[in-house]
Amino acid sequence: MVYKRSSALFNEAQQCIPGGVNSPVRAFKSVGGTPIFVKKAKGAYLYDEDGNQFIDYINSWGPMLLGHAYAPVVNAVIEKAKQGTSFGMPTEVETQIAALAIAMVPNIDKIRFVNSGTEACMSAVRLARGYTKKDKIIKFAGCYHGHSDSFLIQAGSGAITFGTPNSPGVTKGTAQDTLLARYNDIESVTSLINANKDEIACIIIEPVAGNMGCIPPKNNFLERLRALCDANHILLIFDEVMTGFRLAKGGAQELFNIKADIVCFGKVIGGGLPVGAFAAKQDIMDYLAPNGPVYQAGTLSGNPLAMAAGLAMLEAINSDIELFNRLEAKTKYLHQGLETVLQQTTIDFTINRLGSMISVHFAKDDVIDFESSAKGNNATFKAFFHGMLNQGIYIAPSAFETWFITDALSYTDLDKTIAACKTVCDAL
């Protein structure tokens, strides 16, 4: 494929935007080559500025559960924009989407909308600290909860890709209050709790990791984590920015039947617009200003366009009783096809999948945590990425990102993807 226009646009962008991009992983630094500049998207497809078409497996990093330019979402945004784009004042649509989200998600009474997943996770941790009156938090190596200071201690995805999991600018004090455990390793969590008795406010986790590739929880890990939190008066925060409304109507809490104390949302809840949210039972949420002492605010929080988009998306999800069965079936079909192809090669690989999240790890052993994910062969991934791109398949330009399946994908699209994988692997 030819990327002449994308290359020219990237050169222009680098003159006025750091690295030419507004989020580092887009720069293709870990895979080499020129970033693709998108002109438009529809359904399961992206179209770049050079006129190339791609089957899309990042789907704006998750929110396009029903496909790009999904008509009910687009129409909701257009109609709302005709009435004004921002007010900085309460609107009815905020209450409408809040009520629907609370009805769909178990174990929450109230929800506060913000502008991004980063902001949601940052605010959730502040709320947990204020509610418990304790300072320290536990996070997991490889889990990414946004770029707030507390979370850039051994972070995932982009931070790993660019080799700086502990970012300059994060103070020693912040680092000291962030304790690092191993995903799927309950003993590592127990050790940290025992070494920091009555000092830990919360444990924050991606219930299904998506920022070191897709890594599901193993051996009742989440259940055991819940029990540890209960025994030690620690709040459990589920970062469901990826999994919320994607793995089930009620997200990972519903799928695993585990109650988190605070839940963070993003991506799907905004229908593709910049939205985040965090939610909990009333006694915790009432610690937020203006009811309580924990301050959190946002001039554009509850933006009417974003709320309209999110409401249209949640209504569509809530009314489609077969949606998650279709998504899981398509993801399983893709998994089986890719596995059949890769088994016929000498390439080391393992595939992780849960619901509509899937990753191909070019690693010999099972990938269950950050350490095993980091053992993947990045040279193979780089060649695989560009091979798939040239076959018209767009996957994340990082070995540490999950693929997201959209309901707009047809089985013909999945067959094309599997065939592309065979072509690429035959050439590796």
C-alpha positions, 0 to 999 in steps of 0.5 A: 500500500502507498502512504504518501499523503499520510507521510506528508501529513506526519512531516507537517504534524511534527513541526507543531505537535510533539512527535507529530501525535497527540498520544505517543503510541500513534507515532509507530515508534515501536514498529517503525514506519509512518503513522496512518492518518485517518480520513473517515471510518464506517462500520468495521472499516477505516479509510486513510488519507491515501484512500486505503481501506483497512479492517479495524481492530483497535476501534478507537481503542475500544469504544466502537463496539457497534462500529464506526459512525453508528447511526443512532450515535451520530444522529444523537450528536447532530441533534444535540449540537443544534441546541448548543455544544457546551453550557457548563450547566446541568442538562437533562441528558446527564441524568438520563445517561446516569440513570441508565448506567446505574440500571445496567451496572450492578452495585452502583448507586451514583455516578460522576461523569468526567472527560477521560478514563485517566480523569476517572481513575485519578478521581476514584483514587482520590475519593478512595483516599479521602473515604478511607483516610489512608494514603497508599495504593496498590496497582499492578505491573503492566496495568495502565490507568491513565497518565496521572502520576500515581499510575505511571509506576510500571505502567502498561501499553504506551509506557512499556512501548516507549521504554519509560514505565516510570516517567520523569516528572513523577515525584519520589513521594508519589512513587512511595505511595504507589505499591506495585504487585504482580497481576494474577499473583495473589501472594504478591498482594498479600505481602504488600498488605502485610508490609503496609498494615492499615496504610493502604486506601485502595487496590486498583486493577483492570479486571481483564488487563488490556494494556499488556495485551489481553490477559484475563484473571486466572485461578480466582484471582479477582475473588481472592483480591475481593476477600483480601480487601474485605479482610483489610478494610481496603477499597477495591477499584475496578478500572473498567475503562476498557471492559465496562459495557464491552464484556457484558451490559454490567461489565466485568462486575457482572461477568465475574459476579464480583462487587467492586467498591468503585468502578471507572468507565470510559470509551464505550460509555461515551460512544466514541466521544471523550468521556469518563466516569466513576461510580460507587455506592451512595455512602462512598459517592457522597464523599464527593463535593458538593456533598462531601469533602473530596473535591473533584470538578470539570468545566466540560464534565457532562458535555451535552454532545458526549452525554448524548452520544453515550446515552444512544450507545448505552440504549443500543447495548441495553436493548440488544439481548444477543449482542454479547453472544455475537461478539463472543462468537466472532472473537472465538471464530477469529481466535480459532482461525488465527491459531490454526494458521500459526500452528502451521508455522515455527513461530512461538505464540499464545493467544489470549481471549475473553469476550470481545478482547483478544491478543496474539502474543509472540511468546512461547509460554502462557502470558499471565502478567507483565513479566511474561508479556514482556518476553514476547518477540517484538521483532516478530510483532513488528514484522507481523504488524506491517505485514497485516497493515499491508494486507489491509488489516489494522491492529494496534501498533504496539505488542502491548495492546489488546485487539477490540472486536466490533459487532460491525465485523462480518464473518467475511471480514474475519476470514479476510483477516485469517487469510491475511495472517496466513500470507504474513506468517508464510513470509516471516 
